[in-house]
Amino acid sequence: MIKKYPDRIPEGEIRMFGKTLVITSKGMENLTGRSLKEYWYFYIEKQQIVFKEVKYNSYEEALERLMNELGKRGISNYVPAAIDDQNQRIGLQLDNGTLLFITTNGRR
């Protein structure tokens, strides 16, 4: 497909690493016309033990769940923020060490 439709892949979305051809997700979406479905996950975690994991189809749905859980705990003025150095988890660590967060990285 790459040889047949070379104009479908934007500049910088495909590279050769030695003899291996590597294409980004965006490049594959342009080439095939299909996009990857990105799921969001809501977690309740304490001491690296997951107590709750729920999969959502969108960021908005997962964020709504996070805000509802925080509301149940009396936290109403929360502004979504990253809780890790890689900015992969958005949530809050409670005083008792419990983490409530959303992420695109499912554990399973």
N, C-alpha and C positions, 0 to 999 in steps of 0.2 A: 504494500500500500504506500509505503514511503517513496518508492521509485515511481509508482503510478501517479501519486498526488503530492509531489514535493512542495507545492505552494500552500498546502493546508497547514503546515507546521510553522508557527512563527519563529523568527530568528531567536536563537538562544534556548529553544525548548528541546533541542536534540544535540547530543554530543557523542563522540567516540571516545571510549576509555580503553586503550589498547585495541583489542579486536571486538570489544563489546559496545553495542549501540545502546545508548541510554536516552530515554525520552521522558519528559516530565508529564505529570497528570494533565496539565493544561494542553500540552502537545498531543497527548492521546485523545483528549476530548475533541480537539480540532480535527484530528485525523479521522476518528471514527464517528463523530457526531454524537457520541454518548458521553454523559457526564457521570462522575463518581458520586454516589450518594454519601453525604457526610452526616453521620449521626452524632448526636450529643448525648452525654450521659450525666446523670445526677448521682452524686455519691454522698453517703454519710459514712465517715471513717473515723476511727479512734485507735491510736497506737498501731497504725498500719493494718488494722482489721476492718474490712468492709462490712458494714451493717446493712447498707441499702445500696442497690445499684438499679437505676431505672434508665432505659434507653428511650430517647426522644428523636423525632424526625427533624427538629429544627432547634436553633439556638434560642429562639423566642419561647418555645415550649419548655425547654430545660431551665431557662432563666426564670420563667414564671414559677416553676416548681421550687427553685432555690429561694425565691422571694417569699413564697408561701411558707416554706419550712422555717425561714428566718422569722417571719411574722408570728408563727406559732410559739416561737421562743422569745417574743417580745422585742424583736429587733426590727424597727420599721424605717430607720433612716440609713439603711445600707446602700452604698454606691458600689456597683460591681467593680472588682479589682482583682488582679492576679495575685495568687498566694504562693507562687514558686518562681524561681529564677528564670525558667524558660518561658514564662507566661502561657503555660499550657492549661493551668487550672484557675478558674475564676470562682472565688468564694470567700469564705471567712473561717478562721479558727476561733472557736469559742473558748471561754476561760477554762473549761474543764478538759481542753485538749482535743475536743471533737472537731473534725473538719467537715464543713458542708461546702460542696463545690460542684461545678459543672466542668466538663472537658469533652474534647472530641476523641480522646484516647480511651477506648473501652478496655477493661482489664481482661476480658475473656477472649 
